[in-house]
Amino acid sequence: MKAIIFAAGCSSRLEELTKDLPKCCLKLSDDQTILQRALTFLRANNIQRIIIVTGFAFQHIDKEILAWQGLFDSIKTVYNPHYEKRNNIYTAFLIRDLIDSDTIILNSDLVFDPKILEIAVGTVNSSKESFLVVDDQKQLVDEDMKIIVDDSGKVVRVHKSLDNATAYGEYVGILRLAGNDLTIFKQSLETMIEREDFGKYYEDAIDEKLIDMNITYISTQGLPWTEVDSKVDYNKAIEQVGQSS
């Protein structure tokens, strides 16, 4: 199994904390960064091939993964030269040919309970279905990447603009695409890049084609997770890790 981690962004909302540092390199404790925590859980789940897409301050990530060489069958970075002016739609486009049905994609700014990853990996190992990992218990706000599902549990929309009151939950930033869904996703990425939709998210490439895809969701089951976008999020993440220690 393979994991691809999206870590190209500038993280300007964290201000001085990420002035010269990718936010995945922020420390959660004296001896562990956000990235190191994720790599620890990936290794514990026997995911042996790691690709990290870098951009802003990429040298810090390159340096950080040196200690992990030999602990995985393969761990490497792919540099996104357009990280400043193009959103993660371009990150996904850049590595589209590296994604296969045995790939888990995750955002680098996630601090999550290890059981969430265990659930996702277990689903990859036991089925061929495409899925988004979703928090279906939290109160939704405008900034959340929300989903809507139909009566069968199929995801029919994924977008930040969805109504907080009627959306089903928040997509947390971990997914697996397989089979025909993966083919459609790659085609959608190519179409959007041809249109120069550089400001979009990779979720937009999914949202545009969900009518042709068969994507379900996996619940976080109320387990804790945090997307680190702000100082408040960062402090929450540190507290979350401290409580789990």
C-alpha positions in Angstrom: 0.0 0.0 0.0 1.1 3.6 -0.7 0.4 6.9 1.0 0.6 10.3 -0.8 0.8 13.3 1.5 -0.1 16.8 0.2 2.3 19.3 1.8 2.9 22.0 -0.7 1.0 25.0 0.7 2.3 28.2 2.3 0.1 28.1 5.5 -0.1 31.9 5.8 -2.9 31.8 8.4 -0.5 30.5 11.0 1.5 33.8 10.6 5.0 33.7 12.2 4.7 30.1 13.1 5.1 29.1 9.4 6.9 32.1 8.1 9.8 29.8 7.1 8.4 26.4 7.9 5.8 24.1 6.3 3.0 23.6 8.9 3.5 19.8 8.8 6.9 20.5 10.4 5.3 22.3 13.4 6.1 20.4 16.7 3.3 18.7 18.6 5.7 17.8 21.4 9.4 18.1 22.1 10.2 15.1 19.9 7.4 14.9 17.3 6.1 17.1 14.4 2.8 16.8 12.6 4.5 15.0 9.8 6.4 12.6 12.1 3.2 11.7 13.9 1.5 10.8 10.5 4.6 8.8 9.4 4.6 6.9 12.6 1.0 5.8 12.1 1.5 5.0 8.4 4.4 2.7 9.3 2.4 1.1 12.1 -0.2 0.2 9.5 2.4 -1.3 7.2 2.1 1.3 4.5 5.6 1.0 3.1 5.7 3.5 0.2 5.4 7.2 1.0 5.3 10.1 -1.4 5.2 13.7 0.0 4.3 16.5 -2.4 6.3 19.5 -1.3 6.4 23.2 -2.2 6.9 26.0 0.3 10.1 25.6 2.4 10.5 22.1 1.0 14.0 21.8 2.4 12.6 21.3 5.9 10.6 18.3 4.8 13.5 16.8 2.8 15.6 17.1 5.9 13.0 15.7 8.2 12.4 12.5 6.2 16.2 11.6 6.2 15.6 9.9 9.6 12.9 7.8 8.0 15.0 6.4 5.2 15.3 2.6 5.8 12.1 2.5 7.9 10.0 2.4 4.7 10.5 0.5 1.5 10.4 3.9 -0.2 10.0 7.5 1.1 10.5 10.4 -1.3 9.3 13.9 -2.1 7.9 15.4 -5.3 8.3 19.1 -5.7 5.4 21.3 -6.8 7.0 24.4 -8.4 3.7 26.3 -8.6 2.7 26.1 -4.9 2.5 29.9 -4.5 -0.1 30.6 -7.2 -1.9 27.3 -7.7 -4.1 25.5 -5.2 -4.0 21.7 -4.3 -5.8 21.0 -7.5 -2.4 21.3 -9.2 -0.7 19.2 -6.5 -3.2 16.4 -7.3 -2.7 16.9 -11.1 1.1 16.8 -10.7 1.1 13.3 -9.1 -2.0 11.9 -10.8 -0.1 9.1 -12.5 1.4 8.0 -9.1 -2.1 7.3 -7.6 -3.5 3.8 -7.9 -6.2 1.8 -6.2 -3.9 0.9 -3.3 -3.2 4.5 -2.5 -4.4 6.5 0.5 -4.2 10.3 0.0 -4.0 12.5 3.0 -3.4 16.2 3.8 -0.3 17.0 5.7 -1.9 19.3 8.2 -4.0 16.6 9.9 -3.6 15.5 13.5 -5.7 12.4 13.9 -6.4 9.6 16.2 -4.5 6.5 14.9 -7.7 4.5 14.8 -9.0 6.7 12.1 -6.2 5.6 9.8 -6.6 2.0 10.9 -10.2 2.1 9.8 -9.3 3.6 6.4 -6.5 1.0 5.8 -8.8 -1.8 6.8 -11.3 -0.7 4.2 -8.6 -0.5 1.5 -7.5 -4.1 2.4 -11.0 -5.5 2.6 -12.8 -3.8 -0.3 -12.4 -2.1 -3.7 -14.7 0.8 -2.8 -13.7 4.5 -3.1 -14.3 6.5 0.1 -13.8 9.8 1.9 -13.2 9.8 5.6 -15.9 12.0 7.1 -16.7 13.4 10.6 -20.4 12.9 10.7 -20.8 14.1 14.3 -19.4 17.7 14.5 -21.4 20.9 14.2 -20.5 22.2 10.7 -19.3 25.7 9.9 -18.8 27.6 6.6 -15.1 26.8 6.3 -15.6 23.0 6.4 -15.3 20.8 3.3 -18.8 19.4 3.6 -20.5 16.4 2.0 -24.0 15.3 1.1 -24.9 11.6 0.8 -28.0 9.9 -0.7 -30.1 7.3 1.1 -27.6 4.5 0.1 -24.7 6.3 1.7 -23.2 7.4 -1.7 -21.5 10.8 -1.7 -23.3 13.1 -4.1 -21.6 16.4 -3.2 -18.4 17.6 -1.6 -17.9 21.3 -1.4 -17.3 24.1 1.2 -20.3 26.1 -0.1 -22.9 23.4 1.0 -25.4 24.4 3.6 -24.2 23.7 7.1 -27.6 22.8 8.3 -28.3 20.2 5.6 -24.8 18.7 4.9 -24.1 15.3 6.3 -20.6 15.9 7.7 -17.1 17.2 7.1 -14.6 15.5 4.8 -11.4 15.4 6.9 -8.8 15.1 4.2 -8.2 11.3 3.9 -9.4 9.4 0.9 -9.0 6.4 -1.4 -10.1 6.3 -5.0 -10.2 3.0 -6.9 -11.1 1.5 -10.3 -13.3 3.6 -12.6 -13.6 6.4 -9.9 -9.8 6.9 -10.0 -9.9 7.1 -13.8 -12.7 9.7 -13.8 -10.9 11.7 -11.1 -7.7 11.9 -13.2 -9.7 12.9 -16.3 -11.4 15.6 -14.2 -8.1 16.9 -12.9 -6.8 17.2 -16.5 -9.9 19.0 -17.7 -9.7 21.5 -14.8 -6.1 22.2 -15.4 -6.8 22.7 -19.1 -9.4 25.3 -18.1 -6.7 26.9 -15.8 -8.9 26.4 -12.7 -5.8 26.8 -10.6 -7.6 28.2 -7.6 -9.7 25.1 -7.1 -9.2 22.2 -4.7 -8.8 18.6 -5.7 -12.2 18.0 -4.0 -13.7 20.2 -6.8 -12.4 17.7 -9.4 -14.4 15.0 -7.5 -17.5 17.1 -6.9 -17.8 17.9 -10.6 -18.0 14.2 -11.5 -19.7 12.6 -8.6 -22.7 11.8 -10.8 -20.5 9.3 -12.6 -18.6 8.0 -9.6 -19.5 5.6 -6.8 -17.8 7.1 -3.7 -19.0 6.2 -0.2 -17.8 7.5 3.2 -16.1 6.2 6.3 -17.0 7.7 9.6 -14.4 8.9 12.0 -16.7 7.4 14.7 -16.3 10.4 16.9 -12.6 9.9 17.2 -10.6 13.1 17.6 -8.9 14.9 14.7 -7.8 18.4 13.9 -7.0 20.2 10.7 -4.3 22.7 11.6 -5.2 25.9 9.7 -4.9 28.5 12.5 -3.2 29.1 15.8 -6.4 28.0 17.6 -6.3 24.7 15.6 -2.6 24.3 16.4 -3.2 24.7 20.1 -6.1 22.3 19.9 -3.9 19.7 18.1 -1.2 20.0 20.8 -3.8 19.5 23.5 -5.3 16.5 21.6 -1.9 14.8 21.4 -1.2 15.5 25.0 -4.4 13.9 26.1 -3.7 10.8 24.0 -0.2 10.3 25.4 
